[in-house]
Amino acid sequence: MNYSAKHNKLKTAVAAFTLIGLGLTPLGAQAEGTLRIAQQFGIGYLLLDVVRDQHLIEKHGKALGVDINVDWRTLSGATAINEALISGALDVASAGVPPMLTVWDRTNGKQNIKAIASLGSMPNYLLSNNPAVKTIADLSDKDRIAVPAAGVGFQSRTLQIASAERFGDKDYRHFDNITISLPHPDASAALIAGGSEISAHFSSPPFQYQALEHANVHKILSSYDVLGGQATFNVLYATEKFHNDNPKTYQAFYDALAEASQLVKNNKKLAAEIYLRSEDSHLSTELVQKIISDPEIDFTIAPERTFVYAEKLYQLGVLKTQAHSWKDYFFPEAYNQPGS
């Protein structure tokens, strides 16, 4: 993995969005046929890599009679992505289920941000290079847990739910004081190398698989343990205005995702090659194909167990809006999926 190149790209993107947030870059209204998408690092965004590589949005746009110009951006961490979406700097955001629910809750009655589709179900592993740490109960103030977005991202929220189950709802932020924000590539490299303050990393594919190839790294928790089984990792989401004002662009994007999902399921070798090409990765095709073929992973656009987060985060007081069904925070195009 070319970490330095991606880190520089990340810093450039964050700087751009910082300027936008300060009002230094005017944001014009987006017309039908324009689509600005942000994705993060890792194989959890494979469907977007396939969509981009195969020009599927443009293909489905032409079928609907519209030429679509797609602007692809890369960011790390849900906070930056959510702020960019709310400010109007993005049309489509991608992040874990909890950050999507947070911004859905925050914009209820305003921008009315909702989810478009799942990017797939896959486990995230909490890893440690401290041999004394076997479970989360063994973590102490001497440890530092790296996550992409401390306190608010998928990994942090999952750890908070696990903490509530272990220490009680009132202490759901038990590990927040030892959690720090760091992009997956940097966190994974630090965990493997050892010798730094990073002694744990709530990772994601492919980084967790790479890390576990090293004898000094072991798994202490899976997100599937917390959620009760196979569950959606990342989702795509947008504002109600974008959804309503750009029906053809939105439909072309949704259709592109559905086609990408089928491509991954039917041609894992090609999917692996696309990932390696898109991410400028030095991993072997065999390893990536093995990850894609992992029975715990399903690149489906149907949401799975997202409602577990909606219920738990409302119960903990993180969400102020109570959802009664997964359909409350998804746009109608997803309703024909066997969601949960």
N, C-alpha and C positions, 0 to 999 in steps of 0.2 A: 504494500500500500504506500503510495506516495504521500505521506502525511504532511510534509512541509508545504507542498503545493496546495493541498486542500486547506491547510491552516491559513495560508495567505489568502486564498479565495474566500474563506470564511471571514477573515478580518475585513476584507474589502466590502463584503456584503453587509456585515454588521455596521460598518462605518456609513454605508449608503443609507441604511434604514435609520441610523441615528440622526442623520441630516434631515431625513423625511420627518422623523418624530419632532425635530426642532422647528419644523415649518420652513426649512431652507430649500426644499424642493417642491414646487407646486404639483398637485395631483389633479390631473384632468379626469373628466368622466370617461369611463370605459365603454366603448361601443361594442355592439354585437360583432364577434369575429376577433376579439382581442382577449387573450388569456394569460395571466401572470401567475405562475405557480412556484411555490417554495417547497423544497424537500430537504431532508436532513441526511445524515450519514448512515450507511448500513444496508444490509440486504432486506431490511424491513420495508425499503422503498423500491424494491425490485420491480413492482408493477409500473411505477413511474419511469424507471429506467427503460423498460420494454416499450412503453407508450412513446417515449421520446425517441428511442433508437429506431423504432419501426414507423415513426411519423403517423401514429394511429389517430391522433386528434385531427390532424389535417385531412386524413383519409375520410373519417366519418363526417367531418365538416363539409367536405365537397359533396358527400352523399346527401347532405341536407341543404345544399345550395349556398354554403357560406365558406369563404376562404378565411381560415383562422390563423392568426399570427400568435405563436406561443413564445412567451418569455420565461425561461427556466432560471430559477435562482436557488442557491444553496445556503442554508443557515443551520446553526446548531442551537438547540434549546427552544422550548415552547414559548418562553416569555417573549423573545425577539419576534418570533413568527406571529404570535397572537397580536402583539402591538402593531405589527406591519399590516395585518389583516384589518384590524379595527380602524387604523389610520387611512386605509384606502390604498396602501402601497402594494397590496396583493389582492388577487381575485380568489385564489384557492390556497389554503394552508394545509400542511400535513404535520401531524404530531400524534402523540399517544392519546388514548381515550380520555384520561383525566384532564389534560389541558383543553381538549375539545369541549368537555362538559363544563369546565370552568368558564370558558369564553361564551358558551351557550347561556349559562346562568347569568353572566355579567351583562350580556347584551339583550336579555329577554325584555321585549317591549321596546327595544331600540333598533339596533342593526339586525336583531334576530338571527344570529349565526347558528347554523345547523350543519350536521354531517351530511356528506354526499355518499360515501361508500367506505367500506373497510379496505385496507391495503393488505390484509391477510392476518391469520392467526399464527402466533409463534411465541414461544416462551422467552422470557428474559431472565438471565441468571445473575444472582448476587454472588460474586466471586471474592475470594480472599487469598492473600499470600501469607497470612499469619496462621501457622499450624495450630495455634491454640484456639482459633475460632472455628467452631464446628456448626453452630447455629447463630441466629441473630442475638440470642441471649448472651452470647460470649463476647459480643462487640462492646468496647469500652471507650472512654474518652481519649485513649491513646490511639484509637483507630481513626482513619479518615476515609469516608466513603465517597467515591467520585460518581457523579451522575451528570447528564447533560444540562438539567435545569433544576437546581437544588430547591426543594420545598414545593415545587409546583408541577414538575414533569411526570411522565409516566412512571419512571422508576421510583421517584420520591413518594408519589401518592401510593404506589403499590407497597412500599416499605411502611408508610404510615398506616395503611390498613392492616398489614401484618403486625405492626407495633400495637395497634388497638386490640387485636386478638390476643397478643401475648401479655401486654401490660395494662390493658383497660382503655376504654374510649377517651378518658380524660388525658391519657398520656400517649395519644397517637403520634405526637411529634417527638417521641422519645429520642430519635436519632438525628433530628434536624440540625442539632448543634455540631455534629461531626460529619455532616454532609456538605460537599463542596461541588460547585459546577465546573465541569471539564468535558470537552468533546470526547466522544467514545474513542477515537484513534489515539489521542494523547493519554487518556486514562488507561487504556489497555496497555500501551507501551510502558507507562509508569508502573503498573501492577506487575507486569512480566519482569521488568528490569529490577524491581525492588530497590531498597535504599532510599526511597523518598517517603514523604508523609502519606502517600496513597497506599493504604493496606487493604482496601476493598474497592470493588467497582461493580455497580449494578449495571451490567453490560447488556448487549443485544447481539444478534447474529450480524455479521460473521465473527465479530470481535471475541465473543465468549468462547467460540469453538477454537479460535487461534490461541487464546490464553490458556485453555485447558490442555493444550498440547505440551505445556510446560509443567514440570513436576512440582514447582513451587506454588502453583495455583490450583485451588479447588473450589467446588460449588458449595454454597451453604443454603441457598434458597432459590426456588423457581417461581416466577410469577404465576404459573399454573397451580402451584401449591396454594397460593393465596386466593385465587379466583375459582378454584374447584374444578379445574379442567381446562381444555383447549379454549383459548379466548383471543379476541382481536387485540393486536398490538397497536398498530397505527391506523388512523382514519384521515380522510380528506374532508375539509369543511369550508363553507363560504357564507357570505351574507345573504339574507333574504332578497335584498335588492339585486345582487348579481344573479341569483337564481331566477328571479322574475323578469328581469330586464334583458336577459340573454338566453332565451329558451333553446335556440339552436346550438349555440356554443356549449351550453351546459349539457345538452343531450349528446352532442358529439363527444364530449369529454367522458361522460358516463359510459357510452357505448365503447369508447376506446379502452377504458378500464376493464370492461367485461371481456373484450377480445384479448387483452393482455393476460388476464387471468387464465383464459383457456390456453393461450400459447405456453405459459409456464407449466400448466398441468400436462400438456401434451408433448412438449419438447424441452425437457429439462436441460439438455446439453446446450441448446441454443440460448435458453434463458441464462445459463451460467456464463456463456460467452458474452452475452449482452451486458451482464453485470460487470464482468471484468473490464470490458471496454469502456463502459460508462463511468466506472469508478476509478479508472486508471490503476487497477489493482494488480499486484504481483502474486496474488494467490494462485494456486493451481486450479485448472478447470475441474479436475477431479474433486478437490475439496469443496468448491462452491456447489458443484452438482450434488455432492453428498449432503450438503446442508439443505439445498432446495428439496431433496428427496427425503429428508428427515420426516418420519411419520408424525412427529409433533407439530409439523409446520404445514399450513394449508394457505396457499395464496388465493383466497376467496374474497370477493367483494361483499359477501354477506356478513353482517356484524354478528359476533359471537360473544356472549357473556358481557357485553358492554353495560347491561343494566345492573350488574353486580357493582360496578363503580358508581353508577347513578344512585343506587340505594345506600351504599356504604358512605359515600362522601356527603350525602344529605344527612345521614344519621350522625356523622361526625361534625356537622355544621359547616363543612367546607362549601357546600352548595346551599344556596338559600331557596332555590326553586326545586320543588319536588317533581320528579318525572314519574309518571304512572305506567309508562311503556317506553321501549326503545324508540318507538315511532315519534315520541314527543320531541326528540332532538335529532331526527333524521328528516331529510326532505323526502317527499312522496315517491320519487323515482325509485327509492330503495325498498318500498313497501312490499314489492313482489318477491323479495328475498326472504329466506327462512331465518329471520333475524332474532336476536335475543340480547 
